[in-house]
Amino acid sequence: MALLLPSAAIMNWAIPFAGALITPVIGFIAGKLKDGGAKKGMYFVRNWMATATSFIAFLFSILLVVDIYGGNSGVELFQTDWFFGLENLIGTATDYKVGFGILVDPLNVMIACFATGVGTMIMIFGVGYMKGDKHLDRYWFLMQTFIGGMVFLVMANNFFQTFVGWEIVGFCSFALIGYFFNKKEKQDPREITVKEETEGDYNSHAGLKAFITTRIGDVAMLSGILILFFNAGTFNYMELLSDLTWMTTLQSKNLLVITAILIFGGPIGKSAQFPLQFWLPEAMAGPTTVSALIHAAAMVKAGVFMVGRTFPMWYMGLHELQIDSLQIYFIVVAAVGAFTAFMAATMGMANLELKKILAFSTISQLGYMFLGLGVGGLVEPTAGFTGYFAGSFHMLSHAVFKGLLFLSAGAVIHAVHTKYVDEMGGIRKELPKVFWPMLIGGLSLAGIPILGGFFSKESVFGACWELWHVGHNALGLVFLIVAAIVAAMTLFYTLRMLGYAFLGDKSDNVKHAEKEQGGHLHKPSKSMWIPLWILAGGTIVMGFLSPLVENFLTRNTWFTAATLFTAEQTAIDYGGFLSHTFGSWTFLATVIALGVGFLFGYMFYIGRKWDAKKVQENKFMSGITTFFAKRWYMNTAIYWCVRKFKRFAELSYEYFDLKVIDRANYVIADGTMKSGEVFRKTHTGILSVNFIYMLLGAIVLLAVLLFTLGG
């Protein structure tokens, strides 16, 4: 069956790119206008045009959903070669090709939908949130490029093209995190990560930190891609899957697992997993809309996508080609995810900055996604789809509720003029249009039943259970226990965040903000609160879409084309879905975990029955809290290493470069000049002397010839 509109697979990323080029032009024209009304009108067009491009891209992505259900999965479009004759360049007869093309399959269409859909809500929110900013041309350009780059990345049919989109997204995140680089205010004194003179300096530092850290993973990923390319002869995903002989070639060279883990290095950096997780909290330096886009619709989801995109290749290698060493890869993915989920959750429990609490929750939830995908690779083919679905569905669910949470946080910060939750409090009745959506988002993050986060997180628990109970692998039980502990901690820090921000007595800061704003906090504009309620509705509905999403993902030809996955597509059976979810052993684990998290969260921060300050008076508990608040001192250790390396570089420059290398250059130069001066004295300009030199030279030459011939 032909696609409804083949160009939709290009339009869903080309339109945001086109908008990124046009909106600054509109802003430039508006800036030249003298008439105030016309100027305002042009700015209005610029702002809403930027929003419209995301929405139109979303509509084109929805068309692709219809195509998938029409049987058009695994369709490659607009294929062409970018470079020919690489065999001449590298000196081999193999025909290496670098192509351009679009792949339409359930995974990338799903991501394109939430990148553009949630992205549209973020763009609408930004119209009100960024009102009055003097650099909106740059803002709208980067935001649209960010969304376009994310969709371009996922729609690619080959590694090379994906990597191009990968770097576009990386650049946009760097530029947007440091968006407020020109702020002249003194740096926030409560910031403990790095000390800078001004807020702008800190923002620039945060952007650069994100850029450099993610580049570490990118270098590893590019290395893995190139190893794969020069052994397989192609970057194309479908070609790599259809002919797996390159796997046996790499395995014979003991490079297969190394290649897989190198490619996984990119997702580790992009999705802020251990040990490259430390850039994401600082990324909160950018506007809240940027934070929402990074966490919900783009950037960090790119890493999960890459693991999902390569999942079938490594899975086929393990279970069809019986290359057992690939178990190491899937164990690494699952272990990194589980450890990161736990570590970040502990940090979220001790932080007081609203956006950073959400940042740590993102790192933790991304860990869940990697856990699901890693576990999915270890289970037998009969249950192999469980983990793949778990990681993918949690990515979709997280996109909706995390977008909601960040935009809600932005509305709160916009009203109370502080980013610290302990400087808020008592604003629930003041901001009901923000409180209720944020409550829904927070409970979904925590995995409260019937909300989207519960069902997607439960699917991750189910994948761990499959590995242990069906696969008889003890790692499944270990991962399940870790996941349950993280669920308890997540509910605890969510209640802590909500209790601090909205409940209790008003802080002095809130009272001061009310006084400045005429006795009441400023209510968010329609462009700010309407997206919150739309996303809240999506969060509620998302859980019940689980069977539909599973049915959608099973239409992936990556699986149906493989001999391992011969089962028919999952039937949409809501009755069976609900009975299975609420009747499983993993649901019992969820209830216990949520019960523990709720008990401590409610008693300390909602009901205020227990005094958190008294707990902090305990030396041991105070030490634990400090340890968590300072991120297990990992960030401190990294900065210590960087400073020591910087000092080593400075000393090397001072004592080796200047005193050895530079001095050697001068010695050679001076020696050459002095030698020239000595030899210059032999040139007297007297003809008779020159004849004597010639005679001596001839005698020496004759002596050499006689000596040589005589020998």
C-alpha positions, -999 to 999 in steps of 0.1 A, spaced: 0 0 0 14 34 -10 19 61 17 -8 87 19 17 115 15 53 103 11 67 138 15 53 139 50 84 120 61 105 150 50 80 178 57 79 169 94 115 181 98 120 204 68 92 228 79 108 235 113 141 241 95 124 264 71 107 283 99 141 287 116 154 305 86 123 327 80 114 339 116 147 358 121 141 376 88 107 386 100 122 398 133 148 418 114 122 435 92 101 442 123 131 459 139 135 483 110 99 494 111 91 529 125 54 524 131 48 509 165 17 490 155 33 474 125 63 465 145 42 448 171 22 430 144 53 416 127 67 404 161 33 387 167 36 370 133 72 359 140 63 343 174 32 324 162 48 314 130 75 296 150 48 278 169 28 270 138 58 253 121 60 228 150 23 221 148 23 216 111 52 192 115 31 174 141 3 170 116 26 155 90 39 131 117 4 120 125 -1 112 88 28 87 91 10 70 120 -19 63 96 6 50 71 20 26 97 -14 12 104 -19 9 67 9 -16 65 37 8 55 64 -1 80 100 -2 72 95 19 40 126 37 28 121 69 8 141 95 -12 172 73 -12 203 87 -29 240 86 -25 259 116 -11 294 103 -19 306 78 -45 339 60 -51 350 58 -15 367 25 -25 393 46 -44 399 68 -14 405 39 10 422 16 -14 399 -13 -15 376 -28 -41 346 -28 -18 318 -4 -28 314 19 2 284 42 -1 272 71 21 236 76 14 207 99 22 172 85 28 142 84 51 130 54 70 93 52 81 88 27 109 69 28 143 98 38 165 108 69 146 73 79 138 64 77 175 93 99 184 86 123 156 50 127 170 60 135 206 90 157 195 67 179 174 35 175 195 51 182 229 73 206 211 43 226 200 30 229 235 64 241 246 65 267 218 30 280 227 41 283 263 72 302 252 51 329 236 40 341 270 70 329 290 96 347 269 76 378 263 98 409 265 131 391 258 153 412 235 168 382 216 138 363 205 150 360 169 179 339 182 155 320 205 130 310 178 157 301 153 174 277 178 141 262 191 128 254 156 162 241 145 163 219 177 129 203 169 138 199 132 171 184 141 155 159 164 130 147 138 157 147 111 178 125 134 151 99 140 137 98 105 172 89 89 176 55 74 214 53 81 239 60 108 257 88 90 225 109 85 215 102 121 249 115 133 244 147 114 211 153 131 227 142 164 252 170 161 226 196 151 207 188 183 239 190 203 248 224 189 213 237 196 214 225 232 247 242 237 234 275 223 201 274 242 216 263 276 238 294 274 211 315 260 213 341 288 251 344 285 249 382 287 232 385 321 251 409 342 236 401 376 259 385 402 258 347 402 234 330 425 253 326 458 235 293 465 250 276 434 276 252 446 287 236 413 311 263 400 317 299 410 315 325 383 314 363 386 280 368 368 250 348 360 258 351 324 293 336 329 277 307 347 252 302 319 280 301 294 299 277 315 268 254 317 263 254 279 300 246 273 299 219 299 270 202 281 287 206 248 321 191 259 306 163 280 283 150 253 312 152 227 330 126 248 302 101 241 299 113 205 335 105 198 330 70 211 298 66 191 314 78 159 343 54 164 319 25 167 299 36 136 331 38 115 343 4 127 309 -10 117 309 9 84 344 -3 72 334 -39 80 299 -39 67 303 -14 38 271 5 46 256 28 71 220 18 61 200 3 90 178 -20 69 208 -33 49 227 -40 81 198 -60 95 191 -79 63 227 -92 60 244 -100 93 276 -114 79 294 -82 91 287 -94 127 306 -126 122 334 -106 106 336 -83 136 333 -112 160 363 -129 143 383 -98 150 370 -96 186 355 -62 178 318 -69 179 310 -62 216 335 -33 216 317 -18 186 283 -21 202 295 -5 235 313 23 216 281 31 198 263 30 232 288 57 243 268 83 224 235 75 242 254 76 275 264 111 268 233 124 251 209 108 277 231 118 307 238 83 320 266 73 343 294 83 340 285 113 317 254 124 336 268 155 353 260 180 324 223 178 326 216 195 359 236 225 348 216 226 316 188 242 337 207 275 332 187 280 300 151 292 297 126 268 312 111 262 277 146 250 267 148 227 297 114 213 287 125 207 251 157 190 262 141 168 287 108 160 271 108 163 234 144 162 222 181 158 231 180 132 259 155 111 241 180 108 212 201 84 232 172 61 240 163 62 203 197 51 193 197 21 216 162 13 204 172 17 167 202 -7 171 184 -31 195 172 -55 167 207 -59 152 224 -68 185 194 -90 195 196 -109 162 233 -114 167 227 -128 202 197 -150 196 199 -160 159 236 -160 153 242 -173 188 270 -148 195 268 -151 233 294 -123 239 266 -98 230 251 -106 264 278 -83 277 264 -54 257 228 -59 270 240 -63 306 260 -31 303 230 -12 290 207 -25 317 233 -21 345 241 15 335 204 23 334 197 7 368 226 23 385 219 57 370 183 55 379 192 48 416 220 74 418 200 102 402 170 95 425 192 99 456 204 133 443 168 144 436 158 137 472 184 162 485 182 191 460 163 223 466 163 238 432 130 231 414 143 226 379 173 205 391 150 182 410 132 176 377 166 172 360 177 145 383 143 128 379 149 129 341 183 112 345 166 86 367 137 80 343 161 77 314 178 50 334 145 31 335 143 33 297 178 19 293 170 -8 319 140 -19 299 159 -21 266 189 -38 282 167 -64 299 147 -69 267 179 -80 249 186 -107 275 152 -125 275 143 -153 250 127 -144 217 93 -154 229 93 -125 253 119 -103 235 94 -76 227 86 -70 264 118 -50 271 118 -32 238 82 -21 244 89 -11 280 118 12 271 100 27 241 67 32 259 83 48 289 101 72 266 67 83 251 50 85 285 79 105 300 79 130 271 43 140 280 45 142 318 80 157 319 70 184 294 41 192 317 63 193 348 89 216 334 64 240 319 46 240 353 79 247 370 85 276 346 51 291 355 58 288 392 93 304 389 78 331 367 53 340 395 74 337 426 108 349 412 128 321 427 140 287 416 144 272 451 115 253 465 123 262 501 117 299 491 82 290 479 52 276 498 16 284 503 8 292 466 -16 264 458 -46 287 460 -28 315 443 -19 294 412 -46 267 408 -42 265 370 -6 255 376 -9 234 408 -34 209 395 -16 201 362 17 199 381 2 176 406 -10 153 378 25 154 362 42 147 395 20 118 404 26 103 369 64 108 374 60 89 407 41 61 390 7 64 407 -18 40 392 -40 49 362 -17 77 351 7 73 322 38 70 342 24 41 362 17 19 331 50 27 314 70 21 345 51 -11 352 61 -23 318 98 -19 328 91 -39 360 74 -65 339 105 -68 316 127 -74 347 102 -100 359 103 -118 326 141 -120 327 140 -135 362 108 -156 362 108 -168 326 145 -164 317 157 -178 351 183 -151 352 190 -137 387 199 -104 372 162 -98 365 155 -100 403 183 -76 411 171 -51 385 135 -54 397 146 -47 433 166 -17 422 137 -4 401 113 -8 430 136 11 453 139 39 428 101 41 425 99 46 463 125 74 462 108 90 432 74 93 450 93 107 480 111 135 462 80 143 442 59 148 473 88 168 488 89 190 457 52 196 457 49 201 494 77 226 495 65 245 464 27 247 470 18 237 505 25 250 540 30 287 549 41 313 524 78 320 526 92 355 530 101 354 493 65 347 482 52 375 505 77 398 489 68 388 454 31 394 462 39 428 475 59 436 444 30 424 422 2 444 439 -8 420 466 -13 389 444 10 367 424 8 372 386 -14 346 370 0 328 340 -13 340 306 -35 317 285 -6 308 263 11 295 294 -16 276 313 -36 261 283 -6 239 273 -4 227 309 -39 214 309 -35 198 274 -4 179 286 -22 170 319 -50 154 298 -24 136 278 -8 123 309 -41 109 322 -49 93 289 -14 80 281 -16 49 304 -47 36 287 -30 39 253 -5 12 263 -22 -16 243 -25 7 213 11 17 215 22 -19 219 1 -28 188 17 1 170 53 -8 179 48 -45 169 42 -34 133 79 -28 131 94 -47 102 127 -50 121 109 -77 141 84 -91 117 110 -96 91 132 -116 115 127 -153 119 128 -149 157 96 -128 158 69 -148 141 41 -140 166 11 -121 152 7 -84 162 -6 -78 196 -43 -77 198 -58 -46 214 -75 -62 244 -81 -37 272 -97 -62 295 -68 -85 294 -44 -55 296 -59 -42 328 -63 -76 345 -27 -85 336 -14 -52 349 -32 -51 382 -30 -89 388 7 -93 383 34 -98 409 51 -66 397 21 -46 407 25 -59 442 61 -46 441 49 -13 428 23 -10 456 49 -17 483 74 7 468 48 35 465 36 28 500 71 33 514 77 65 494 42 79 502 47 73 539 79 93 542 69 119 517 35 126 532 47 126 568 76 149 562 63 173 535 26 171 530 10 163 564 41 178 582 37 152 609 74 146 611 100 174 613 126 171 585 148 196 603 152 173 633 163 145 610 190 169 597 202 174 632 214 138 632 250 138 622 247 106 601 216 117 582 231 152 577 261 135 561 240 114 539 220 144 527 251 164 520 266 134 501 234 132 479 232 170 475 267 172 463 260 144 438 281 118 455 310 142 451 313 130 415 309 166 402 335 178 427 359 151 417 355 159 380 361 196 386 391 187 407 406 166 379 398 193 353 415 220 375 445 198 381 448 190 344 445 227 336 472 235 361 494 208 346 488 224 312 497 258 325 529 245 341 538 226 309 534 257 289 554 278 313 583 254 319 584 232 288 568 252 260 584 285 268 617 274 284 624 243 263 606 244 229 607 282 225 643 284 238 654 256 214 638 276 185 658 307 195 690 287 200 687 272 165 679 306 150 707 323 168 732 295 159 722 298 123 728 335 123 762 332 141 773 305 116 763 328 88 784 356 103 814 333 106 812 320 70 805 356 58 840 365 69 855 341 44 840 362 16 865 390 13 856 401 -23 894 398 -33 898 379 -65 931 363 -57 918 350 -24 888 334 -42 912 317 -66 931 302 -36 897 289 -22 890 273 -56 924 257 -57 920 243 -22 886 229 -31 899 213 -62 928 197 -42 903 183 -16 880 170 -43 909 153 -61 921 138 -29 887 123 -23 885 109 -58 920 93 -55 911 79 -21 879 64 -34 894 49 -65 924 36 -47 901 19 -22 
